[in-house]
């Protein structure tokens, strides 16, 4: 993720500005939109944890079914 500069509009809304290598504005978004987009996306660590959890749950379920069949 690019480093963001925090600015405020003339109306007082919080803005995030992303600059290119030359220091010119590349993208400007409202804080509300940028924050919502950040919350929708998952980090690599979150995805890895979810994958591990899913594997563990599947393993437990498989074990429970196997145990139930024995009875």
Buried (B, 14 or more C-beta within 10 A) or exposed (E): EEEBEEEEEEEEEEBBEBBEEEEEEEEBBEBEEBEEEEEEEEEEEEEEEEEEEEEEEEEEEEEEEEEEEEE
